[in-house]
Amino acid sequence: MSRAEDDPQRLIAAAADATDQDRPILSAERLKAFVDAVVAIAMTLLILPLMESVIELGREGEGVEEYLAKDSMQLLSFVLSFVLIATFWMTHHRIFDRVERATNALIWLQVAWMFTIVWLPVPTAMLGSMDTSTVQKVLYIGSLLVTSLLLLATRLYLRAHPQLHSIPPTSLRRGISVEIVLCALYATALLVAVLVPEIGYFAMFLMLLSSPAQLLLDRRNRAMQRTAGAE
């Protein structure tokens, strides 16, 4: 074959290679299914320390009352983390409900987010079975903060790439505002828990302020829209 005939084939092969490199690792639908599976596994892992405690106390001849008395903190940490993971998943589901395409950057953002979700059962087990310490607080509340920050990064990435989704701009802006509030509350809870040991994990009650804060943001946005409309 002559060099002239070979060059077009090389160009076609190079173009095909470039297309393969630009193609995302997963489609948007497969990414959503992957996330759902990982979250389900992480929520299931939360129960394992409780099962081990039940078996251990059963072998020692302890009853239900003793189990509830000895492992009350472990039960509380399980319920708390289960609810938090479920809340994170529902938020993620709302974000991706209208995501139609994925890029490799978006996929890796979700891989990082899933890492924080899968990691959460570890500090949860520490919270329920070890003495409270500063490092423990940083690992638990800090993990929640990183999870929320990655959701914020996801929303910002989607705002910068509107071709990937059909999310209304107003909904995207509101979601970003809400995520900023949540990140701020997690960061504040972490600082309070670390700097004021007497308060400890009770600082997590600051998260209850998220709903009032969201209402205030909604009122502010509506007021700004009315002002813009009047002008």
N, C-alpha and C positions, 0 to 999 in steps of 0.2 A: 504494500500500500504506500502511496506517495505521501510526502510530508503535507502537501496541500489538502489531501483527503483526510489526513489524521487530525489536523488542527480543529476542524469543526467538532469532531467527536470529543476532543479534549475540552473544548469550550462548553459543550453540553454536559459533560461529566462534572466540570467545575461548577456549573450553575446548579446541577442537581445536589452536589455536596453543600453548596451554600444554602439551598432550600432546606436540606435536612438539618443543618445547624440552627436555622432560624425557627424550625418547627418546635413547639413546646413539648416537654417531656410527657405531659398528660393533657387530655382535653379538659375543658371546664367541668363537664359532667363526671368524668372519672376522678378529678380532683375533689369534687364535693363528696363522692362516695368514699374516697380514701379518708378524708377528714372525718366523716361520720363513723367509719370503722375504728379509727384511732381513738376518737373520743369515747366510743362505747367501751373499748378495751381499758382505757385509763379509768373510767368510772367503775369498771368491774374490779380493777386492781385495788381500789380503795377498801374493798371489803376483806381482802386477804388477811391483814393484821388482826381483824376482829375474829375471823375464823380460827386463826392460830391461838388466840387467847381463849376462846371457848373450849377448844380441844385440850389446851394445857390445863385450864382450871378443872375441866371434867376429869382428867386423869388424877388430879390432886383431890378429887372428891368434893370440890366446891359446888355450891348451888347457884341458881340464877341470881339470888339476892347479892351474893358475894361478887359475882361477875359484874353486876351493875354498879356496885360500890367501888370496886377496884378499877374498872375500866370506863368510868363515866367520862373522863376526858378524852379517851380514845373514841368513844361513841360520838361525842360532841364534835371532835375534829373530823370524823367521817361524814357526819351530816353536813357540816359547814363546807367541806371541800366538794362533796357531791353536788350541793346546791350551786356553788360557785362554778364548777365545771359545766353544769347544765346551763347556767346563765351565759357563760362564755360561748357555749355551743349555739344557743338560741340567737345570740348576737351575730355570730359567724354565719349562721343560716340566713338571717335577714340580709346580711351584706351580700352574700353570694346567690341569693334567690334570683337576681337579675343579671348575674355575671354570665356572659355567653361564650367568652373566649378567654384563654389563659396564655400568659407568656412564661418563659422560664424564670424571670425575676419574680413574678407573682407566685409561681409555684414554690420557689425557695423561701419566700416570705411565709407561706403557709406551712412549709416543713419546719421552719423555726418556731412558728406558733404551736404546731403540734408537739414539738420537743418540750415546750413549757408545760403543756397539758399532761404529757406522759410523765414528766418529772414530778408533778405535783403530788402524787401518792407518796413519794419519798419524804418530803418535809411534813406531810400529813401524818405519816407513821411516827416521825420524830416528835411531833407535837403531842401525840397521844401516849407515847411510851417513855419519853425522856424528860428530864428536868428542863424548865424553861431557861433559855440563855439568849444572849444578844445575837449570836450566830444563827440560832434556830429561828428567831424572829426575822432576821434578814433573809434567810432561805425561804421561809414560808410567804411572808408578805411581799418580799422582793420578787418572788416567782410570779405572784399575782400581778404585780406592777409591770413586769416584763411582758406577760401575756397581754395585758391591756395596751401597752405601748406598741406591740406588734399588730394588734387590731387597728390602732390609730395609723400605723405605717401602711397597712393594707388599704384603709380608706383614702389616705393621701395618694397612694399609688394609683388607685382607681380614678381619683379625680384628675390626675395627670394623664390618664389614658382612657378617655371616654369611649374609644372605639371598642373596648373590651366588654362593655355593659350597657344596659338601658336604665340605669338608676337615674331618677330625676335629680337635677342639680340641687334643688332645694333639700331633698332628702339626704343627699350626700353631704351637704354643708351642715345640716342638723346633726347627722351622725358623727361628723368630725368634732363638732362642738361638744357633743355628749361624751365622746371618747376622751377629749381633753380634760373634761371635768372628772371623769372616772380615774384617769391617770393621776391627776392632782390629788384626789382623795386617797388613792392608794399610797402615793408618796407621803402625804401628810400622816396617814395612819402608821406608816413605817417609821417615820421620824418620831412620832409620839411614843410608839411602842418601845423604841430603842432608848430615847432620851428620858422617858419617864417610866422606869421599870414597874412602878406600882400599878400603872394602868395596863401595861402589857398588851395582850391580844384584845382587850376591851376597846382598844383604839379602832378595831375593825368596825365598830358601830358607827364610825364616821361615814361609812359607805351608805348609811341610811339617808344621808343628805343628798344623794345623787338624784333622787326623784324631785325634791324641791328645787334643786339647782337646774334640772332640765326644764321644769315649769317656768322658772325665771328666764331661762334662755329663750324658750318659746314665746313668752310675752314680749321680750326685747326684740326678737326677730319680727313678730307681727307688727309691733310699733314702728320698726324701721321700714317695713313694707308699706304701711299706711302713709308714712311720711314721704316715701319715694313716690307713691301713687298720687299724693296731693300735689307734689311738685310737677 
